[in-house]
């Protein structure tokens, strides 16, 4: 199937909403003609962030993350767009450029980690690098608490050997979808608690921490929620036992992280 058959042409009148802030979907758009406005709600009302013209692409983060849209896109004039969904985009890439997939997965994961690394830059600049480089990483294990989480780990305590250690939802397309990259896949079912790329366990400067990777419902770390509409995406892990829940309080995917 060619690219044209995977895309759907849509038309919008002035004032019609193409993407609504806060909604979750997996669609991107290629603007063929017309002008659209990117708008965002603030405490003082809605503000215009940008105007896009023909040949622009917008909504691309919907192909990558399960997070709510961060802004609305509204037609300013008569608009014609091509709509493409994430599964169709993944198929196009697989058909035309299979060698791109591992490269893109790496690049996208680096993009997910960028905000966290930038946030830590200021702290790192304050550190005086005196003495030896830190030695071996301390041992850290993950263990299931609920029946579902125990089953995923084959009823065993697993040592985490690589960082970031990425956890997300099992999908039928994980082998060729460039936007899915996890070390541990969880077989969730609707209504989903776990997003495709949900969270990761990281190690930096002698400390372990959890990073929410843009999940829909967030991650609960030792009783504190990160991600999923909360402004904080990072939570440090303490020495000893830590309780991690992917999704809501009632999620079946509850784990113990032992340092």
C-alpha positions in Angstrom: 0.0 0.0 0.0 1.4 3.4 -1.0 1.7 6.5 1.1 -1.4 8.1 -0.5 -3.6 5.3 0.7 -2.4 5.6 4.2 -3.2 9.3 4.5 -6.7 10.8 4.6 -7.4 14.2 3.1 -9.5 16.4 5.4 -10.9 19.9 4.9 -11.6 22.5 7.6 -13.4 25.9 7.5 -12.1 29.0 9.2 -12.5 28.6 13.0 -12.8 24.9 13.0 -10.6 23.0 15.5 -8.2 20.5 14.0 -6.4 19.6 17.3 -7.9 20.3 20.7 -5.6 21.1 23.6 -5.8 18.4 26.3 -7.1 15.6 24.0 -5.1 12.4 23.4 -4.8 10.9 20.0 -2.1 9.4 17.7 -2.5 11.6 14.6 -0.3 14.1 12.8 -1.1 16.4 9.9 0.5 17.7 6.8 -0.8 21.1 5.9 -1.4 21.1 2.1 -3.1 24.5 1.8 -4.3 27.4 3.9 -3.2 28.8 7.3 -3.7 27.4 10.8 -3.1 29.0 14.2 -1.5 27.3 17.2 -3.3 28.4 20.3 -2.7 27.7 24.0 -4.8 28.4 27.1 -3.3 30.5 29.9 -4.6 32.1 33.1 -5.2 35.3 31.1 -7.1 33.6 28.3 -6.1 31.9 25.0 -3.0 33.1 23.3 -1.7 32.5 19.7 1.7 30.8 19.7 2.2 30.6 15.9 0.8 30.6 12.4 1.6 27.7 10.1 1.3 27.7 6.3 1.3 25.1 3.5 3.9 22.3 3.7 4.1 22.6 7.5 3.7 19.5 9.7 1.9 19.7 13.1 0.7 17.3 15.7 3.8 15.1 15.2 4.2 14.4 18.9 0.9 12.4 18.7 2.9 9.8 16.7 5.4 9.5 19.6 3.7 10.0 23.0 0.4 9.2 24.6 0.3 12.6 26.3 -2.5 15.2 26.1 -2.0 17.8 23.3 -0.2 20.8 24.7 -1.9 23.3 22.4 -4.9 23.6 20.0 -4.6 24.0 16.2 -7.4 26.0 14.5 -8.0 26.8 10.9 -7.6 30.5 10.1 -8.6 30.1 6.5 -10.0 27.3 4.4 -7.6 24.5 5.1 -6.7 21.2 3.5 -4.6 18.7 5.4 -3.4 15.1 5.0 -4.0 13.1 8.2 -1.7 10.2 9.2 -2.0 7.9 12.2 0.9 6.4 14.1 0.4 2.8 12.9 0.2 4.0 9.3 3.3 6.1 9.7 5.2 3.1 11.2 4.2 0.9 8.2 5.4 3.5 5.7 8.8 3.7 7.5 9.0 -0.1 7.6 8.2 -0.5 3.9 10.6 2.2 2.7 13.4 2.4 5.2 13.8 -0.5 7.7 17.3 0.5 8.5 16.0 3.8 9.9 14.0 2.2 12.7 16.8 1.4 15.3 18.4 4.9 14.6 15.0 6.6 15.1 14.3 4.7 18.3 17.6 5.9 19.8 17.0 9.5 18.7 13.5 9.6 20.1 14.5 8.2 23.4 17.2 10.8 23.7 14.5 13.4 23.0 12.3 12.1 25.8 15.3 12.3 28.2 16.3 15.9 27.1 14.0 17.8 29.5 15.3 15.8 32.4 18.9 16.3 31.5 18.5 20.0 30.9 16.8 20.3 34.3 19.8 18.7 36.0 22.4 20.8 34.2 22.3 23.6 36.7 22.9 21.2 39.6 25.7 19.5 37.8 27.4 22.8 37.1 27.5 23.5 40.8 29.4 20.2 41.6 33.1 20.4 41.9 34.5 17.4 40.2 37.3 16.5 42.6 38.9 13.1 43.1 38.0 9.8 41.3 35.3 9.1 38.9 32.4 7.3 40.6 32.8 3.5 40.6 30.4 0.7 39.9 26.7 1.3 39.9 25.0 -0.1 43.0 22.7 -3.1 42.6 19.1 -2.4 41.9 16.3 -4.9 41.5 12.6 -4.9 40.4 10.0 -7.2 41.8 6.3 -7.6 41.2 3.7 -6.9 43.9 0.4 -7.7 42.2 -0.4 -10.9 40.3 -0.1 -9.2 37.0 3.3 -7.6 37.7 4.6 -10.9 39.2 3.6 -12.7 36.0 5.5 -10.3 33.8 8.7 -10.9 35.8 8.0 -14.7 35.8 7.6 -14.6 39.6 11.2 -13.6 40.1 13.2 -10.6 41.3 15.0 -9.1 38.3 18.3 -7.2 38.5 18.4 -4.1 36.4 21.6 -4.0 34.4 21.1 -1.1 32.0 20.1 2.6 32.2 17.7 4.0 31.4 15.6 0.9 31.9 12.4 1.6 30.0 9.0 0.2 30.7 5.8 0.5 28.6 2.8 -1.2 27.2 2.9 -4.3 25.1 1.6 -3.7 21.6 1.3 -6.0 18.5 3.5 -3.6 16.5 6.4 -3.3 18.9 8.8 -5.1 16.6 8.6 -2.5 13.8 7.0 0.6 15.4 9.9 3.1 15.8 8.0 5.0 18.5 8.0 2.1 20.9 11.2 1.3 22.7 11.1 -0.6 26.0 13.1 -3.1 28.0 10.0 -4.4 29.8 6.7 -4.6 28.1 3.5 -4.8 30.2 0.4 -6.6 28.7 -2.2 -4.0 29.7 -5.8 -4.0 28.3 -8.5 -1.3 27.9 -9.1 1.0 29.7 -5.3 1.3 29.6 -3.3 2.3 32.7 0.1 1.9 31.0 1.2 4.0 28.0 3.3 2.7 25.1 6.4 4.5 26.5 5.5 5.0 30.1 8.5 5.4 32.4 12.1 4.7 32.9 14.5 4.0 35.8 17.6 6.1 35.5 21.0 6.5 37.2 23.0 9.7 37.2 25.6 11.2 39.6 25.3 8.3 42.0 21.5 8.5 42.3 18.6 6.4 41.0 15.4 8.1 39.9 12.2 7.5 37.9 11.4 9.5 34.9 7.8 9.6 33.5 8.2 9.5 29.7 5.0 11.4 28.8 2.4 8.8 30.0 -1.3 9.5 30.0 -2.1 8.7 33.6 1.3 9.2 35.2 3.5 7.2 37.5 3.2 6.9 41.3 6.5 6.7 43.1 6.4 6.1 46.8 2.9 7.7 46.9 3.8 10.8 44.8 2.5 11.2 41.3 4.7 12.3 38.4 3.6 12.9 34.8 0.1 12.4 33.6 -0.9 16.1 34.0 1.4 16.8 36.9 4.2 19.4 36.2 6.9 17.2 37.7 8.3 14.2 35.6 11.0 13.0 38.0 11.1 11.3 41.4 14.2 10.2 43.2 14.4 6.6 44.5 15.6 6.0 48.1 17.9 3.3 49.4 15.9 0.3 50.4 12.4 -0.5 49.0 10.4 1.8 46.7 6.9 1.3 45.4 6.1 2.1 41.8 2.6 2.1 40.2 2.2 2.6 36.5 -1.1 4.5 35.9 -3.8 5.1 38.5 -3.9 3.9 42.2 -5.9 0.9 41.1 -3.5 -0.1 38.3 -2.6 -3.8 38.3 1.0 -3.0 37.5 2.6 -2.3 40.9 6.2 -3.0 41.4 8.8 -2.9 44.2 12.2 -1.3 43.4 15.0 -2.4 45.8 18.3 -0.5 46.0 
